[in-house]
Amino acid sequence: MKKLIIPFLVILFAFSVIGFNYNLFESSPSIKNENKFDLNNNIQNENEQVVIMKMVRGKYYFKPDTIKANIPVVIKNDGSLRGCGVFVKQPQLGLDMNFGMKNEYRFTPKKKGTFKFSCSMAMFDGELKII
């Protein structure tokens, strides 16, 4: 009986780690390559930019990764945000988002630059550029 307990615990631990980090094996380069497209493609209409937010291997990726200042933005969760990663903040832009409660957030960027986004525990991060 004792011989079965240790392998069972090892298998249980492995499944819990893989299950919690189900996107552990996704490839991030393909996401980075998708970010390279014309800025005007993300404008739904003349008055709004849509940004899709994704988490891969503990890093936030934005599609597109560059947006225009002074045009309203909608940031949408693609469904990959998990754990404390659903609590996304960017203090310089005044953003404190909880994607566990809402699937999208709206704001109008007034500042230009590269802004680092992070989860509430600073375990996950990513950058969004505003021009």
VEXGU-574614 format. One line per 8 residues: number of its first residue (from 0); for each residue x, y, z of N, C-alpha, C. Coordinates in pm, whole numbers, plus 50000, padded with zeros to 5 digits. Layout:
REM residues N
NUM = X Y Z X Y Z X Y Z  ...
REM end
This chain:
REM residues 131
0 = 50082 49880 50000 50000 50000 50000 50086 50126 50000  50196 50124 50081 50284 50241 50088 50352 50267 49954  50378 50160 49878 50443 50176 49748 50354 50249 49648  50224 50245 49667 50130 50310 49576 50107 50457 49612  50127 50494 49734 50096 50631 49779 50190 50733 49715  50319 50707 49714 50415 50804 49660 50394 50826 49511  50383 50722 49427 50357 50747 49285 50222 50819 49262  50123 50785 49343 49993 50851 49331 50007 51000 49362
8 = 50081 51035 49467 50100 51176 49502 50179 51251 49395  50278 51185 49336 50357 51247 49229 50269 51275 49108  50188 51179 49071 50097 51197 48957 49994 51305 48987  49940 51305 49105 49843 51407 49146 49905 51546 49142  50026 51558 49192 50097 51687 49189 50122 51732 49045  50165 51640 48959 50193 51673 48819 50066 51723 48750  49954 51654 48771 49829 51699 48709 49784 51834 48762  49806 51859 48889 49763 51989 48944 49848 52102 48888
16 = 49979 52080 48871 50066 52182 48814 50031 52207 48668  50014 52102 48591 49979 52116 48449 49840 52176 48434  49748 52136 48517 49612 52190 48510 49607 52337 48543  49683 52380 48642 49684 52522 48679 49751 52607 48572  49855 52554 48511 49929 52626 48408 49903 52562 48272  49777 52547 48236 49743 52475 48115 49804 52536 47989  49839 52664 47991 49898 52726 47873 50051 52728 47882  50107 52644 47966 50251 52638 47986 50325 52604 47857
24 = 50264 52526 47770 50333 52479 47651 50300 52559 47526  50222 52666 47540 50192 52749 47424 50316 52824 47381  50321 52859 47257 50436 52929 47202 50410 53079 47197  50495 53158 47260 50475 53302 47259 50523 53371 47132  50621 53320 47056 50662 53391 46936 50550 53414 46835  50456 53319 46823 50348 53338 46727 50261 53457 46768  50245 53479 46896 50167 53594 46943 50241 53722 46911  50371 53722 46935 50449 53842 46905 50441 53876 46757
32 = 50445 53776 46671 50438 53802 46527 50302 53856 46486  50196 53814 46555 50063 53864 46522 50048 54011 46554  50131 54064 46644 50121 54204 46683 50171 54299 46576  50236 54248 46474 50294 54333 46371 50196 54353 46257  50106 54450 46272 50016 54482 46163 49979 54630 46170  49913 54676 46069 49877 54817 46056 49793 54863 46175  49830 54975 46234 49757 55028 46350 49611 55053 46320  49578 55089 46200 49439 55119 46168 49350 54995 46168
40 = 49410 54875 46164 49330 54753 46166 49260 54731 46298  49309 54789 46407 49247 54766 46536 49139 54869 46567  49115 54962 46478 49011 55063 46504 48880 55009 46449  48786 54981 46539 48657 54925 46501 48575 55025 46422  48578 55148 46468 48518 55257 46394 48609 55377 46417  48571 55491 46377 48658 55608 46389 48686 55644 46534  48606 55594 46626 48615 55641 46764 48660 55536 46865  48707 55420 46822 48739 55316 46920 48848 55221 46871
48 = 48942 55186 46960 49045 55087 46932 49018 54964 47020  49031 54846 46965 49010 54724 47042 49143 54653 47058  49176 54619 47183 49299 54549 47216 49262 54417 47283  49315 54307 47233 49291 54176 47292 49410 54144 47381  49381 54107 47506 49485 54077 47604 49490 53926 47626  49613 53871 47623 49633 53726 47636 49747 53702 47735  49741 53591 47807 49851 53552 47895 49911 53422 47844  50043 53423 47828 50117 53303 47788 50241 53296 47876
56 = 50256 53181 47943 50373 53158 48030 50396 53272 48128  50290 53323 48186 50303 53427 48287 50336 53565 48233  50312 53587 48106 50339 53718 48046 50214 53763 47972  50182 53893 47988 50070 53950 47914 50115 53991 47775  50032 53961 47675 50054 54006 47538 49930 54081 47493  49953 54187 47418 49844 54268 47367 49844 54261 47215  49724 54249 47157 49712 54250 47011 49614 54359 46974  49658 54465 46914 49796 54499 46881 49871 54546 47005
64 = 50004 54552 46995 50084 54596 47109 50113 54746 47104  50061 54815 47002 50076 54960 46990 49940 55020 46956  49903 55125 47031 49776 55194 47006 49800 55344 46998  49698 55416 46958 49709 55562 46942 49651 55633 47064  49718 55743 47103 49669 55825 47213 49545 55902 47170  49465 55940 47268 49346 56024 47251 49235 55960 47169  49240 55830 47149 49131 55755 47087 49089 55649 47189  48960 55641 47223 48915 55543 47323 48960 55400 47290
72 = 48990 55325 47395 49040 55188 47383 48949 55095 47461  48925 54977 47405 48856 54869 47475 48957 54756 47489  48991 54720 47612 49080 54606 47636 48993 54486 47671  49009 54377 47594 48928 54257 47614 49016 54139 47655  48966 54059 47747 49031 53936 47789 48997 53828 47688  49098 53758 47637 49071 53650 47541 49032 53520 47612  49029 53521 47745 48992 53404 47823 49110 53330 47882  49232 53373 47855 49351 53303 47904 49401 53355 48039
80 = 49346 53464 48089 49393 53519 48216 49343 53431 48330  49433 53394 48419 49401 53304 48530 49466 53353 48659  49414 53304 48772 49472 53335 48902 49476 53484 48928  49586 53530 48988 49599 53674 49014 49617 53752 48884  49638 53680 48772 49652 53744 48642 49526 53813 48593  49411 53787 48656 49289 53856 48616 49283 53997 48675  49366 54025 48775 49371 54157 48837 49486 54235 48773  49455 54318 48675 49556 54387 48595 49556 54535 48631
88 = 49677 54588 48654 49685 54730 48688 49792 54800 48606  49767 54929 48586 49863 55017 48522 49840 55155 48585  49915 55187 48691 49890 55309 48768 49907 55439 48689  50004 55445 48597 50027 55570 48523 49908 55607 48435  49833 55505 48391 49715 55530 48308 49586 55527 48391  49602 55500 48521 49485 55496 48609 49399 55372 48591  49461 55262 48547 49385 55140 48522 49401 55041 48636  49289 54990 48684 49285 54886 48786 49171 54793 48746
96 = 49203 54691 48666 49102 54607 48603 49091 54471 48671  48969 54422 48683 48943 54289 48739 48869 54210 48632  48943 54133 48553 48882 54056 48446 48805 53935 48498  48809 53911 48628 48723 53810 48688 48579 53860 48699  48562 53991 48702 48429 54052 48713 48374 54098 48579  48461 54153 48494 48420 54205 48363 48515 54153 48258  48466 54132 48137 48551 54079 48029 48619 54189 47949  48576 54315 47967 48639 54424 47893 48636 54552 47974
104 = 48736 54636 47947 48747 54766 48014 48774 54873 47909  48721 54991 47934 48736 55103 47841 48812 55217 47909  48898 55281 47830 48968 55400 47876 49017 55477 47754  49054 55602 47776 49111 55683 47669 49251 55724 47711  49354 55672 47643 49492 55706 47681 49525 55850 47643  49574 55925 47739 49614 56064 47714 49766 56076 47704  49837 55984 47771 49984 55988 47773 50041 55899 47663  50159 55936 47613 50230 55854 47515 50349 55790 47582
112 = 50387 55673 47533 50502 55602 47587 50477 55453 47591  50569 55380 47653 50555 55236 47672 50519 55213 47818  50407 55146 47840 50354 55128 47974 50353 54982 48013  50406 54955 48133 50412 54819 48185 50284 54790 48263  50219 54680 48226 50102 54631 48298 50147 54515 48385  50085 54499 48501 50119 54386 48586 49995 54339 48661  50005 54217 48714 49897 54167 48798 49910 54232 48936  49814 54209 49020 49813 54271 49152 49931 54229 49238
120 = 49990 54113 49210 50103 54065 49289 50237 54086 49216  50233 54151 49100 50352 54178 49017 50422 54049 48972  50347 53941 48960 50404 53814 48911 50399 53807 48759  50297 53868 48699 50279 53867 48554 50290 54009 48503  50350 54027 48386 50359 54163 48331 50361 54159 48180  50346 54277 48123 50348 54294 47978 50350 54441 47947  50375 54477 47822 50387 54617 47784 50293 54651 47669  50243 54773 47676 50158 54830 47571 50214 54965 47536
128 = 50234 54989 47406 50291 55115 47361 50179 55206 47311  50187 55334 47352 50089 55435 47309 50165 55542 47234  50123 55567 47110 50191 55668 47027 50100 55785 46998
REM end
